[in-house]
Structure formats: C-alpha cells, structure tokens
Amino acid sequence: METNFGFGKPVDRSFDEAIEAVTDELGKEGFGVLTEIDVATTIKKKLDEDMPPYRILGACNPTLAHQAVTAVPEIGLLLPCNVLVREDEAGQVNVSFMDPGSILGLVDHPGIEPLAAQVKEKLQRVMAAL
C-alpha cells in the first residue's frame, strides 16, 4: 500500500490490537499520539451512515517537531504526522503512514529535507514492527 503521499500495509490484528500496537511502536521511536480522530463514529453521529472502523492518529516526536518548528514556524500547518488505522469492508485491518518526505517537501528550507527523511525512517521502522 503505497501512494505518493503515504505508505502502509495490512496487518494480521484486530482493529483495536492494531491501534494498541502502532501506538506502542510509535512510542519506541519517540512519538506520542496527540490526537485521535474516530472518523467512523463521527460519520455515524453526523450523517447516520455506517462505515468500517477508521481512525486517524496524530503522532508527534517532540524533538523532531521542535527542530522543524524552529526552522520554519509555519510548518505546524503540516504537523503532526498522521497514521491511519482502518478496517476495509472485508474485515482486513490496514495501517498507513503519511510520508513526511512528500508532505514536508512542500517546504522550501534546506534543513527540512533531512529532517523529513529521519522521520520517514522512524515511521518505516514502526511499520516493519507491526
């Protein structure tokens, strides 16, 4: 599962187990989950439509975020790193990660590209551990 803005893979876990595992693995790489957006619950509440579980986690590595914000204060518009955990119609759970290189590549600053590469490496290790 790769796009020009993210990467991911199916996992052999339940939805809740995937949320727990990705949160734990993010922690091992220095990330905390700042936000959780439960899209399926919101769609049900606002539109009375059912959909499979779909949750967006806003992950942040404080050290790397501080470096980015110090270099380019407006970069907060592109933070935090989104991690998507979703279940498809067949019941398969998928975990996807925003590609920091493609998103932060929008920023024209020499210090951001190596920082984005470092973040991507960390997120790829999280994905590999799932």
Rosetta constraint file for C-alpha pairs under 8 A:
AtomPair CA 1 CA 7 HARMONIC 5.72 0.50
AtomPair CA 1 CA 8 HARMONIC 5.13 0.50
AtomPair CA 1 CA 9 HARMONIC 5.50 0.50
AtomPair CA 1 CA 96 HARMONIC 7.71 0.50
AtomPair CA 2 CA 6 HARMONIC 5.87 0.50
AtomPair CA 2 CA 7 HARMONIC 4.28 0.50
AtomPair CA 2 CA 8 HARMONIC 6.28 0.50
AtomPair CA 3 CA 7 HARMONIC 6.20 0.50
AtomPair CA 4 CA 99 HARMONIC 7.88 0.50
AtomPair CA 4 CA 102 HARMONIC 7.02 0.50
AtomPair CA 5 CA 98 HARMONIC 6.08 0.50
AtomPair CA 5 CA 99 HARMONIC 5.25 0.50
AtomPair CA 5 CA 102 HARMONIC 5.66 0.50
AtomPair CA 5 CA 103 HARMONIC 6.87 0.50
AtomPair CA 6 CA 96 HARMONIC 6.73 0.50
AtomPair CA 6 CA 97 HARMONIC 5.41 0.50
AtomPair CA 6 CA 98 HARMONIC 4.38 0.50
AtomPair CA 6 CA 99 HARMONIC 4.35 0.50
AtomPair CA 6 CA 102 HARMONIC 8.00 0.50
AtomPair CA 7 CA 96 HARMONIC 5.49 0.50
AtomPair CA 7 CA 97 HARMONIC 5.39 0.50
AtomPair CA 7 CA 98 HARMONIC 6.73 0.50
AtomPair CA 7 CA 99 HARMONIC 6.59 0.50
AtomPair CA 8 CA 94 HARMONIC 7.20 0.50
AtomPair CA 8 CA 95 HARMONIC 5.46 0.50
AtomPair CA 8 CA 96 HARMONIC 3.87 0.50
AtomPair CA 8 CA 97 HARMONIC 5.85 0.50
AtomPair CA 8 CA 127 HARMONIC 6.83 0.50
AtomPair CA 9 CA 94 HARMONIC 5.66 0.50
AtomPair CA 9 CA 95 HARMONIC 5.66 0.50
AtomPair CA 9 CA 96 HARMONIC 6.42 0.50
AtomPair CA 9 CA 127 HARMONIC 7.53 0.50
AtomPair CA 10 CA 92 HARMONIC 6.85 0.50
AtomPair CA 10 CA 93 HARMONIC 5.72 0.50
AtomPair CA 10 CA 94 HARMONIC 4.10 0.50
AtomPair CA 10 CA 95 HARMONIC 6.22 0.50
AtomPair CA 11 CA 18 HARMONIC 7.41 0.50
AtomPair CA 11 CA 92 HARMONIC 7.56 0.50
AtomPair CA 11 CA 93 HARMONIC 5.76 0.50
AtomPair CA 11 CA 94 HARMONIC 5.78 0.50
AtomPair CA 11 CA 95 HARMONIC 7.02 0.50
AtomPair CA 11 CA 130 HARMONIC 6.80 0.50
AtomPair CA 12 CA 92 HARMONIC 7.83 0.50
AtomPair CA 12 CA 93 HARMONIC 7.16 0.50
AtomPair CA 13 CA 17 HARMONIC 5.74 0.50
AtomPair CA 13 CA 18 HARMONIC 5.73 0.50
AtomPair CA 13 CA 93 HARMONIC 6.83 0.50
AtomPair CA 14 CA 18 HARMONIC 6.07 0.50
AtomPair CA 14 CA 93 HARMONIC 6.71 0.50
AtomPair CA 15 CA 19 HARMONIC 6.36 0.50
AtomPair CA 15 CA 53 HARMONIC 7.33 0.50
AtomPair CA 15 CA 85 HARMONIC 7.40 0.50
AtomPair CA 15 CA 86 HARMONIC 7.20 0.50
AtomPair CA 15 CA 87 HARMONIC 6.69 0.50
AtomPair CA 15 CA 93 HARMONIC 5.99 0.50
AtomPair CA 16 CA 20 HARMONIC 6.29 0.50
AtomPair CA 17 CA 21 HARMONIC 5.99 0.50
AtomPair CA 18 CA 22 HARMONIC 5.94 0.50
AtomPair CA 18 CA 85 HARMONIC 7.24 0.50
AtomPair CA 18 CA 93 HARMONIC 7.59 0.50
AtomPair CA 18 CA 95 HARMONIC 7.65 0.50
AtomPair CA 18 CA 130 HARMONIC 7.92 0.50
AtomPair CA 19 CA 23 HARMONIC 6.08 0.50
AtomPair CA 19 CA 85 HARMONIC 6.78 0.50
AtomPair CA 20 CA 24 HARMONIC 6.16 0.50
AtomPair CA 21 CA 25 HARMONIC 6.10 0.50
AtomPair CA 21 CA 130 HARMONIC 6.81 0.50
AtomPair CA 22 CA 26 HARMONIC 5.94 0.50
AtomPair CA 22 CA 126 HARMONIC 6.98 0.50
AtomPair CA 22 CA 127 HARMONIC 7.86 0.50
AtomPair CA 22 CA 130 HARMONIC 6.89 0.50
AtomPair CA 23 CA 27 HARMONIC 6.28 0.50
AtomPair CA 23 CA 32 HARMONIC 7.54 0.50
AtomPair CA 23 CA 33 HARMONIC 6.99 0.50
AtomPair CA 24 CA 28 HARMONIC 6.55 0.50
AtomPair CA 25 CA 29 HARMONIC 6.70 0.50
AtomPair CA 25 CA 126 HARMONIC 5.39 0.50
AtomPair CA 25 CA 129 HARMONIC 7.09 0.50
AtomPair CA 25 CA 130 HARMONIC 7.80 0.50
AtomPair CA 26 CA 30 HARMONIC 6.48 0.50
AtomPair CA 26 CA 31 HARMONIC 5.03 0.50
AtomPair CA 26 CA 32 HARMONIC 6.72 0.50
AtomPair CA 26 CA 59 HARMONIC 7.72 0.50
AtomPair CA 26 CA 123 HARMONIC 7.53 0.50
AtomPair CA 26 CA 126 HARMONIC 6.06 0.50
AtomPair CA 27 CA 31 HARMONIC 4.88 0.50
AtomPair CA 27 CA 32 HARMONIC 5.83 0.50
AtomPair CA 29 CA 122 HARMONIC 6.10 0.50
AtomPair CA 29 CA 123 HARMONIC 7.92 0.50
AtomPair CA 29 CA 126 HARMONIC 7.44 0.50
AtomPair CA 30 CA 61 HARMONIC 5.46 0.50
AtomPair CA 30 CA 62 HARMONIC 7.75 0.50
AtomPair CA 31 CA 59 HARMONIC 5.91 0.50
AtomPair CA 31 CA 60 HARMONIC 5.00 0.50
AtomPair CA 31 CA 61 HARMONIC 4.20 0.50
AtomPair CA 31 CA 62 HARMONIC 7.25 0.50
AtomPair CA 32 CA 59 HARMONIC 5.53 0.50
AtomPair CA 32 CA 60 HARMONIC 5.41 0.50
AtomPair CA 32 CA 61 HARMONIC 6.42 0.50
AtomPair CA 33 CA 57 HARMONIC 6.25 0.50
AtomPair CA 33 CA 58 HARMONIC 5.53 0.50
AtomPair CA 33 CA 59 HARMONIC 4.43 0.50
AtomPair CA 33 CA 60 HARMONIC 6.36 0.50
AtomPair CA 34 CA 57 HARMONIC 7.51 0.50
AtomPair CA 34 CA 58 HARMONIC 5.46 0.50
AtomPair CA 34 CA 59 HARMONIC 5.93 0.50
AtomPair CA 34 CA 60 HARMONIC 6.74 0.50
AtomPair CA 35 CA 56 HARMONIC 7.94 0.50
AtomPair CA 35 CA 57 HARMONIC 5.72 0.50
AtomPair CA 35 CA 58 HARMONIC 4.79 0.50
AtomPair CA 35 CA 59 HARMONIC 7.36 0.50
AtomPair CA 36 CA 55 HARMONIC 6.74 0.50
AtomPair CA 36 CA 56 HARMONIC 5.71 0.50
AtomPair CA 36 CA 57 HARMONIC 4.68 0.50
AtomPair CA 36 CA 58 HARMONIC 6.32 0.50
AtomPair CA 37 CA 55 HARMONIC 5.53 0.50
AtomPair CA 37 CA 56 HARMONIC 5.03 0.50
AtomPair CA 37 CA 57 HARMONIC 6.51 0.50
AtomPair CA 38 CA 42 HARMONIC 6.36 0.50
AtomPair CA 38 CA 53 HARMONIC 7.85 0.50
AtomPair CA 38 CA 54 HARMONIC 6.26 0.50
AtomPair CA 38 CA 55 HARMONIC 4.61 0.50
AtomPair CA 38 CA 56 HARMONIC 6.64 0.50
AtomPair CA 39 CA 43 HARMONIC 6.06 0.50
AtomPair CA 39 CA 53 HARMONIC 7.70 0.50
AtomPair CA 39 CA 54 HARMONIC 5.54 0.50
AtomPair CA 39 CA 55 HARMONIC 5.75 0.50
AtomPair CA 39 CA 56 HARMONIC 7.43 0.50
AtomPair CA 40 CA 44 HARMONIC 6.18 0.50
AtomPair CA 40 CA 50 HARMONIC 7.05 0.50
AtomPair CA 40 CA 51 HARMONIC 5.73 0.50
AtomPair CA 40 CA 52 HARMONIC 6.59 0.50
AtomPair CA 40 CA 53 HARMONIC 5.58 0.50
AtomPair CA 40 CA 54 HARMONIC 5.50 0.50
AtomPair CA 40 CA 55 HARMONIC 7.39 0.50
AtomPair CA 41 CA 45 HARMONIC 6.09 0.50
AtomPair CA 42 CA 46 HARMONIC 5.93 0.50
AtomPair CA 43 CA 47 HARMONIC 5.36 0.50
AtomPair CA 43 CA 48 HARMONIC 6.55 0.50
AtomPair CA 43 CA 49 HARMONIC 5.98 0.50
AtomPair CA 43 CA 50 HARMONIC 7.23 0.50
AtomPair CA 43 CA 51 HARMONIC 7.85 0.50
AtomPair CA 44 CA 48 HARMONIC 4.26 0.50
AtomPair CA 44 CA 49 HARMONIC 4.80 0.50
AtomPair CA 44 CA 50 HARMONIC 5.69 0.50
AtomPair CA 44 CA 51 HARMONIC 7.82 0.50
AtomPair CA 45 CA 49 HARMONIC 7.93 0.50
AtomPair CA 52 CA 86 HARMONIC 7.30 0.50
AtomPair CA 52 CA 87 HARMONIC 5.61 0.50
AtomPair CA 52 CA 88 HARMONIC 6.23 0.50
AtomPair CA 52 CA 89 HARMONIC 6.50 0.50
AtomPair CA 53 CA 86 HARMONIC 5.58 0.50
AtomPair CA 53 CA 87 HARMONIC 5.41 0.50
AtomPair CA 53 CA 88 HARMONIC 7.99 0.50
AtomPair CA 54 CA 84 HARMONIC 7.33 0.50
AtomPair CA 54 CA 85 HARMONIC 5.94 0.50
AtomPair CA 54 CA 86 HARMONIC 4.22 0.50
AtomPair CA 54 CA 87 HARMONIC 6.42 0.50
AtomPair CA 55 CA 84 HARMONIC 5.90 0.50
AtomPair CA 55 CA 85 HARMONIC 5.32 0.50
AtomPair CA 55 CA 86 HARMONIC 6.18 0.50
AtomPair CA 56 CA 82 HARMONIC 6.42 0.50
AtomPair CA 56 CA 83 HARMONIC 5.72 0.50
AtomPair CA 56 CA 84 HARMONIC 4.61 0.50
AtomPair CA 56 CA 85 HARMONIC 6.42 0.50
AtomPair CA 57 CA 82 HARMONIC 5.65 0.50
AtomPair CA 57 CA 83 HARMONIC 5.00 0.50
AtomPair CA 57 CA 84 HARMONIC 6.24 0.50
AtomPair CA 57 CA 85 HARMONIC 7.84 0.50
AtomPair CA 58 CA 80 HARMONIC 5.41 0.50
AtomPair CA 58 CA 81 HARMONIC 5.72 0.50
AtomPair CA 58 CA 82 HARMONIC 4.82 0.50
AtomPair CA 58 CA 83 HARMONIC 6.46 0.50
AtomPair CA 59 CA 80 HARMONIC 5.57 0.50
AtomPair CA 59 CA 81 HARMONIC 5.10 0.50
AtomPair CA 59 CA 82 HARMONIC 6.07 0.50
AtomPair CA 59 CA 83 HARMONIC 6.96 0.50
AtomPair CA 60 CA 65 HARMONIC 6.82 0.50
AtomPair CA 60 CA 79 HARMONIC 7.75 0.50
AtomPair CA 60 CA 80 HARMONIC 5.39 0.50
AtomPair CA 60 CA 81 HARMONIC 6.28 0.50
AtomPair CA 61 CA 65 HARMONIC 5.89 0.50
AtomPair CA 62 CA 66 HARMONIC 5.89 0.50
AtomPair CA 63 CA 67 HARMONIC 6.44 0.50
AtomPair CA 64 CA 68 HARMONIC 6.28 0.50
AtomPair CA 64 CA 115 HARMONIC 7.25 0.50
AtomPair CA 64 CA 119 HARMONIC 7.67 0.50
AtomPair CA 65 CA 69 HARMONIC 6.06 0.50
AtomPair CA 65 CA 79 HARMONIC 7.92 0.50
AtomPair CA 66 CA 70 HARMONIC 5.92 0.50
AtomPair CA 67 CA 71 HARMONIC 6.24 0.50
AtomPair CA 68 CA 72 HARMONIC 6.06 0.50
AtomPair CA 68 CA 73 HARMONIC 7.57 0.50
AtomPair CA 68 CA 75 HARMONIC 6.81 0.50
AtomPair CA 68 CA 112 HARMONIC 6.67 0.50
AtomPair CA 68 CA 115 HARMONIC 7.49 0.50
AtomPair CA 69 CA 73 HARMONIC 4.57 0.50
AtomPair CA 69 CA 74 HARMONIC 7.08 0.50
AtomPair CA 69 CA 75 HARMONIC 5.94 0.50
AtomPair CA 69 CA 76 HARMONIC 6.59 0.50
AtomPair CA 71 CA 109 HARMONIC 7.86 0.50
AtomPair CA 71 CA 111 HARMONIC 7.15 0.50
AtomPair CA 71 CA 112 HARMONIC 7.74 0.50
AtomPair CA 72 CA 109 HARMONIC 7.66 0.50
AtomPair CA 75 CA 79 HARMONIC 6.87 0.50
AtomPair CA 75 CA 107 HARMONIC 7.61 0.50
AtomPair CA 76 CA 80 HARMONIC 7.54 0.50
AtomPair CA 78 CA 103 HARMONIC 7.01 0.50
AtomPair CA 78 CA 104 HARMONIC 7.06 0.50
AtomPair CA 81 CA 97 HARMONIC 7.64 0.50
AtomPair CA 81 CA 98 HARMONIC 6.14 0.50
AtomPair CA 81 CA 100 HARMONIC 7.17 0.50
AtomPair CA 82 CA 97 HARMONIC 6.20 0.50
AtomPair CA 82 CA 98 HARMONIC 5.41 0.50
AtomPair CA 83 CA 95 HARMONIC 7.13 0.50
AtomPair CA 83 CA 96 HARMONIC 5.73 0.50
AtomPair CA 83 CA 97 HARMONIC 4.60 0.50
AtomPair CA 83 CA 98 HARMONIC 6.29 0.50
AtomPair CA 84 CA 94 HARMONIC 7.90 0.50
AtomPair CA 84 CA 95 HARMONIC 5.62 0.50
AtomPair CA 84 CA 96 HARMONIC 5.02 0.50
AtomPair CA 84 CA 97 HARMONIC 6.32 0.50
AtomPair CA 85 CA 93 HARMONIC 7.10 0.50
AtomPair CA 85 CA 94 HARMONIC 5.80 0.50
AtomPair CA 85 CA 95 HARMONIC 4.60 0.50
AtomPair CA 85 CA 96 HARMONIC 6.56 0.50
AtomPair CA 86 CA 93 HARMONIC 5.68 0.50
AtomPair CA 86 CA 94 HARMONIC 5.42 0.50
AtomPair CA 86 CA 95 HARMONIC 6.62 0.50
AtomPair CA 87 CA 91 HARMONIC 5.66 0.50
AtomPair CA 87 CA 92 HARMONIC 5.45 0.50
AtomPair CA 87 CA 93 HARMONIC 4.31 0.50
AtomPair CA 87 CA 94 HARMONIC 6.17 0.50
AtomPair CA 88 CA 92 HARMONIC 5.47 0.50
AtomPair CA 88 CA 93 HARMONIC 6.51 0.50
AtomPair CA 88 CA 94 HARMONIC 7.70 0.50
AtomPair CA 95 CA 127 HARMONIC 7.79 0.50
AtomPair CA 97 CA 123 HARMONIC 7.13 0.50
AtomPair CA 98 CA 103 HARMONIC 7.74 0.50
AtomPair CA 99 CA 103 HARMONIC 6.41 0.50
AtomPair CA 99 CA 120 HARMONIC 6.47 0.50
AtomPair CA 100 CA 104 HARMONIC 5.46 0.50
AtomPair CA 100 CA 105 HARMONIC 7.63 0.50
AtomPair CA 100 CA 116 HARMONIC 5.22 0.50
AtomPair CA 100 CA 117 HARMONIC 7.28 0.50
AtomPair CA 100 CA 119 HARMONIC 6.66 0.50
AtomPair CA 100 CA 120 HARMONIC 5.86 0.50
AtomPair CA 101 CA 105 HARMONIC 5.42 0.50
AtomPair CA 101 CA 113 HARMONIC 6.91 0.50
AtomPair CA 101 CA 116 HARMONIC 5.11 0.50
AtomPair CA 101 CA 117 HARMONIC 6.16 0.50
AtomPair CA 101 CA 120 HARMONIC 6.93 0.50
AtomPair CA 102 CA 106 HARMONIC 7.16 0.50
AtomPair CA 104 CA 112 HARMONIC 6.94 0.50
AtomPair CA 104 CA 113 HARMONIC 7.22 0.50
AtomPair CA 104 CA 116 HARMONIC 6.36 0.50
AtomPair CA 105 CA 112 HARMONIC 7.72 0.50
AtomPair CA 105 CA 113 HARMONIC 6.63 0.50
AtomPair CA 105 CA 116 HARMONIC 7.92 0.50
AtomPair CA 107 CA 112 HARMONIC 7.15 0.50
AtomPair CA 108 CA 112 HARMONIC 7.87 0.50
AtomPair CA 109 CA 113 HARMONIC 7.63 0.50
AtomPair CA 111 CA 115 HARMONIC 6.62 0.50
AtomPair CA 112 CA 116 HARMONIC 5.99 0.50
AtomPair CA 113 CA 117 HARMONIC 6.27 0.50
AtomPair CA 114 CA 118 HARMONIC 6.27 0.50
AtomPair CA 115 CA 119 HARMONIC 6.33 0.50
AtomPair CA 116 CA 120 HARMONIC 6.11 0.50
AtomPair CA 117 CA 121 HARMONIC 6.21 0.50
AtomPair CA 118 CA 122 HARMONIC 6.45 0.50
AtomPair CA 119 CA 123 HARMONIC 6.28 0.50
AtomPair CA 120 CA 124 HARMONIC 6.03 0.50
AtomPair CA 121 CA 125 HARMONIC 6.30 0.50
AtomPair CA 122 CA 126 HARMONIC 6.41 0.50
AtomPair CA 123 CA 127 HARMONIC 6.23 0.50
AtomPair CA 124 CA 128 HARMONIC 6.11 0.50
AtomPair CA 125 CA 129 HARMONIC 6.21 0.50
AtomPair CA 126 CA 130 HARMONIC 6.65 0.50
